[in-house]
Amino acid sequence: LDEDAKRLETWLNKNMHGSMAYMENYFDLRINPQKLVPGAKSVVTLMQNYYPTQQQQPNTPKISKYAYGNDYHEVIRNKLKEFLFELNTHIGEIHGRGFVDSAPVLERAWAVKSGLGWIGKNGNVITKQYGSFYFIATLIVDIELDYDDPYAKDYCGSCTRCIDSCPTDAILNDKVVDGSKCISYFTIELKDALIPDAMKGKFENWMFGCDTCQDVCPWNRFSKPNNEIGFSPIPEILNLTTKEWEAMSEESFKEIFRQSPMQRSKYKGIQRNLKFIQL
């Protein structure tokens, strides 16, 4: 992953990770699976569809589709454990670890090397069959497998819809996304800090995350609703009005979203975001 490592290093040096200091940690682990799993010989990449069965009501504070249901970390982590157990049952003793967006693993790079899709101009892995509304998980194991060929083609062509549609101009050339300008960064990762005044009026009603660059992608016309019960939309996410969000108590928030990725922003962050999108 030498080329991917260089891209990451350049991205970090340009401070495109903003206040996400954790991105600077364990750089060596990101490019060498054997430092994560001693004796590692293979990286298995898997994808889980999260395109929702229902969409939010119009004119409500918008939430990224990945957060409609339960926290994907827990849902997919359990699936990885089951998968590794099945491998041990049918193949023999295998040592390995599963990862889903919670360890220093270059998941998108491995997805391309596994032949699953290409990196789009918005930085997401895109598949011809189903688009990009997928979580990526990796399983690093200590046995050799029959390796797939890397995905060699790029089907974005001359399309620039994602670049042109980004509300904050966070998508740059050469498939680079300036994370420090992304609405998802401001609404989820910025934590206790204030959202810069320069962003006022640009959020297009996004309260938690942003899907604009995926919603406009032509390949996502092939998206199909997922059938994972853990990703069934929380009713309140689909139906709450702005006034109902404003009136929600912290106790109610914790109860309704106790298993939701929205806990990452916490009640305080959601209320901050809600106020900001109305400025």
C-alpha positions in Angstrom: 0.0 0.0 0.0 2.9 2.3 -0.6 1.0 4.7 -2.9 -2.0 4.8 -0.6 0.4 5.5 2.3 1.9 8.5 0.4 -1.6 9.9 -0.3 -2.6 9.6 3.3 0.7 11.3 4.5 0.1 14.2 2.0 -3.5 14.5 3.2 -2.4 14.7 6.8 0.4 17.1 6.1 -2.1 19.5 4.5 -4.2 19.3 7.7 -7.2 18.0 5.8 -8.1 15.9 8.9 -8.9 19.1 10.9 -9.1 18.3 14.6 -9.3 14.5 14.0 -5.8 14.0 15.6 -6.4 10.3 15.9 -5.9 10.0 12.1 -2.2 10.8 12.7 -1.8 7.8 15.0 -0.4 4.3 14.2 0.6 5.3 10.6 2.8 2.2 10.4 -0.2 -0.1 11.3 -2.3 1.3 8.4 0.1 0.1 5.8 1.3 -3.2 7.3 -1.5 -5.7 8.3 1.1 -7.9 10.0 1.5 -5.3 12.7 -2.2 -5.6 13.4 -2.4 -9.3 13.2 0.9 -11.2 13.7 1.5 -13.7 10.9 -1.1 -12.1 8.7 -1.2 -13.5 5.1 -4.5 -12.4 3.7 -6.9 -9.5 3.9 -10.6 -10.3 3.2 -12.7 -7.3 2.4 -16.5 -7.3 2.8 -19.2 -4.8 2.1 -22.6 -4.3 3.8 -25.4 -2.4 2.1 -27.0 0.2 4.2 -29.3 2.0 1.7 -32.5 2.5 3.7 -35.9 0.9 3.1 -37.5 4.3 3.9 -36.4 7.9 3.6 -36.9 10.9 5.9 -39.9 13.1 5.5 -39.2 16.3 3.4 -38.2 19.5 5.1 -37.0 17.8 8.3 -33.4 18.1 9.6 -31.4 15.7 7.5 -29.5 12.8 8.8 -27.0 10.7 6.8 -28.5 7.4 5.7 -25.8 5.4 7.4 -27.2 6.5 10.8 -30.9 5.6 10.2 -30.6 2.4 12.2 -28.3 0.8 14.9 -24.6 1.6 15.1 -23.0 -0.2 12.2 -19.9 -1.0 14.3 -21.8 -3.3 16.5 -23.9 -4.9 13.7 -21.0 -5.6 11.5 -18.6 -6.6 14.3 -20.9 -9.4 15.2 -21.1 -10.5 11.6 -17.3 -10.6 11.4 -17.1 -12.7 14.5 -19.7 -15.2 13.1 -17.8 -15.3 9.8 -14.5 -16.0 11.5 -16.2 -18.8 13.5 -17.6 -20.3 10.4 -14.1 -20.3 8.7 -12.7 -22.1 11.7 -15.5 -24.6 11.6 -15.1 -25.4 7.9 -11.5 -24.8 7.2 -9.6 -25.4 10.4 -7.8 -23.3 13.0 -7.5 -19.7 11.7 -6.3 -16.7 13.6 -7.5 -13.3 12.6 -9.2 -10.1 13.5 -12.1 -8.2 12.1 -12.2 -4.5 11.6 -14.9 -2.0 10.8 -13.9 1.6 10.7 -12.5 1.4 14.2 -8.8 0.6 13.7 -6.0 1.9 11.6 -6.9 0.0 8.4 -7.0 1.5 4.9 -10.3 -0.2 4.1 -11.0 1.6 0.8 -7.6 0.7 -0.5 -8.1 -3.0 0.4 -11.5 -2.9 -1.2 -10.0 -1.8 -4.5 -7.2 -4.4 -4.2 -9.9 -7.0 -3.5 -11.6 -6.2 -6.8 -14.8 -4.8 -5.2 -14.9 -1.4 -6.8 -13.1 1.8 -7.7 -12.5 5.0 -5.7 -14.8 7.7 -6.9 -14.1 11.4 -7.1 -15.9 11.8 -3.8 -13.5 9.4 -2.1 -16.0 6.6 -1.8 -15.7 3.0 -3.1 -18.2 2.7 -5.9 -19.5 -0.6 -7.4 -21.1 -0.9 -10.8 -23.8 -3.1 -9.5 -25.1 -1.3 -6.4 -23.4 2.1 -6.1 -21.7 3.3 -2.9 -24.1 3.1 0.0 -22.0 0.4 1.7 -20.0 -0.1 4.8 -16.6 -1.7 4.4 -15.2 -4.3 6.8 -12.0 -6.2 6.7 -10.9 -9.5 8.1 -7.2 -10.1 8.4 -6.2 -13.7 8.7 -3.1 -15.9 9.0 -3.7 -18.2 6.1 -3.1 -17.8 2.4 -6.1 -17.5 0.1 -6.7 -17.3 -3.6 -6.3 -13.6 -4.2 -8.6 -11.5 -6.4 -7.3 -9.1 -8.9 -7.4 -5.4 -8.0 -10.2 -3.4 -9.6 -8.4 -1.8 -12.5 -11.0 0.5 -14.1 -12.5 3.8 -13.1 -16.0 4.4 -14.3 -16.4 8.0 -13.1 -15.3 9.3 -16.5 -15.7 13.0 -17.0 -18.6 13.2 -14.5 -18.1 15.8 -11.8 -21.6 15.8 -10.2 -20.2 15.1 -6.7 -17.6 17.9 -6.9 -20.1 20.4 -8.3 -22.8 19.5 -5.7 -20.7 19.6 -2.5 -22.2 22.4 -0.4 -18.9 23.4 1.2 -16.5 22.7 -1.8 -14.8 19.9 0.2 -14.2 17.7 -2.8 -11.0 18.5 -4.6 -9.3 17.1 -7.6 -7.6 13.7 -7.8 -10.2 12.0 -5.6 -9.2 14.1 -2.6 -11.7 15.2 0.0 -10.7 18.0 2.4 -12.2 16.5 5.6 -11.8 19.8 7.4 -14.4 21.3 5.1 -16.9 18.4 5.0 -20.3 18.8 6.6 -19.9 15.3 8.2 -16.8 16.6 9.9 -18.5 19.7 11.3 -21.7 17.9 12.4 -20.1 14.7 13.8 -16.3 15.0 14.5 -16.0 18.7 15.6 -17.3 17.8 19.1 -17.5 20.7 21.5 -16.2 23.4 19.1 -18.3 25.9 17.4 -18.9 25.5 13.6 -17.1 28.3 11.8 -19.3 31.3 10.7 -18.0 30.9 7.2 -20.1 27.7 6.9 -23.4 29.5 7.6 -26.1 28.9 5.0 -24.1 26.1 3.4 -25.4 23.0 5.2 -28.6 22.5 3.2 -30.4 21.3 6.3 -27.9 18.5 7.1 -28.0 18.0 10.9 -25.9 14.8 11.2 -23.5 13.9 8.4 -24.1 14.5 4.7 -25.0 12.3 1.7 -25.0 15.0 -1.0 -22.0 13.6 -3.0 -23.6 10.1 -2.9 -27.1 11.2 -3.6 -26.1 12.9 -6.9 -23.8 10.0 -8.0 -25.3 8.4 -11.2 -24.1 5.0 -10.0 -26.4 5.2 -6.9 -29.4 4.9 -9.1 -28.7 1.2 -8.8 -28.9 1.3 -5.0 -31.2 -1.3 -3.5 -32.8 -1.2 0.0 -30.8 -3.3 2.5 -32.4 -6.3 4.3 -30.4 -6.0 7.5 -32.8 -5.8 10.4 -30.2 -3.9 12.5 -30.3 -1.1 10.0 -34.1 -0.7 10.1 -34.8 3.1 10.4 -35.5 4.4 13.9 -39.0 5.8 13.5 -38.1 9.2 15.0 -35.4 9.7 12.5 -37.9 9.4 9.7 -40.6 11.6 11.2 -39.4 14.2 13.7 -40.0 17.8 12.8 -37.6 20.6 13.5 -39.8 21.7 16.4 -39.8 18.2 17.9 -36.0 18.0 17.6 -35.7 21.3 19.4 -38.1 20.2 22.2 -36.4 16.9 22.8 -34.8 16.5 26.2 -31.4 14.9 26.7 -33.0 12.0 28.5 -35.3 11.3 25.6 -32.4 11.6 23.1 -30.3 9.1 25.1 -33.2 6.6 25.2 -34.3 6.9 21.5 -30.8 6.8 20.1 -29.1 4.6 22.6 -28.0 2.2 19.9 -27.6 4.8 17.2 -24.4 6.3 15.6 -25.9 9.6 16.5 -24.6 9.1 20.0 -21.2 10.1 18.6 -22.4 13.7 18.4 -24.2 13.5 21.7 -27.2 15.5 22.6 -25.2 18.7 22.9 -23.7 18.3 19.4 -27.1 17.6 17.8 -28.6 20.7 19.4 -25.7 22.8 18.2 -26.1 21.5 14.7 -29.8 22.1 14.8 -29.3 25.7 15.7 -26.6 26.2 13.1 -28.7 24.9 10.1 -31.3 27.5 11.0 -29.0 30.5 10.9 
